[in-house]
């Protein structure tokens, strides 16, 4: 029970810190408009497209890799 209270307090403290530091706003501004936090520079549309392409590729390849590795091999199929 004490452990749950400690975890809840830590999570609450983290949320308060994120809100005080405007972290949700900076994340949204970066994802929507390419504005780099703490800088007066924004990324070009081509750079944001490259960023989104890399993120999407990583997000798609990892589950596909796990799925392909979980498929039975030809030796396992012929034995069954």
N, C-alpha and C positions, 0 to 999 in steps of 0.2 A: 504494500500500500504506500509506504514511504517513497519507494522508487517511482511509482506512478505520479505522485505529487511533485517530485523533483523534475521528472520529465515534462510535466505540464507547465511548471514554472519556467523551465528552460525554453520550451516552445513559445510560451507567451513573451518571454524576454526577447527572443529572436524576432518575433512578429513586431514587437514595439520598435526594436532597432531598425528593422527593414522599413517600417513606415516612417520613422524619424529621418532616415537617410534617403528617403524618396527612391528606394530601390525599385519598387514596382513601376513607378513612372519612367525611370531611366531605361528599364527593360523594354517597356512598351515603345518608348521613343526610338530606341535602337532598332527594334524589330519592324516597326512601321516605316520609319523615316531614315534609318541609317545614321542617326546622330550618336556619335561616340560620347559616352559619359565623361564629363570633366574636360572636354575639348570643344573648341569652336568649329570643329571640322565634321562634315557629314560625308558618308560614303556615297560614291556614285551608284546609279542604278545597276551598272554592270558588276560592281564589287558586291552589292547586296545579292544579286542573282547568283554569283559564284558562292557566296556564303550560304545561301539557302540551298543551293545544289549540293554542296558538301554535306550539310546537315541532313538533307533528305536521303542522300546516298547512304550515309552511315546508318540512318534510322531504318532503311529498307534492307540493307545487306545483312545486318546482324540477325534479324529473325529468319531471313531466308537461309543463311548459313546454318543456323541451328536446325531448321527444318530439313535441309538437305542431309545434314549429318545424322539425323534421326531415322532416315529412310533405310530400309534393309538393303544389304548388299546382295549381289547376285549369288554369292556362296550361301548366304543365309536363306535365300529363296529356294535354291535347289535342294538344300538339306531338308526343308520342311515338307 
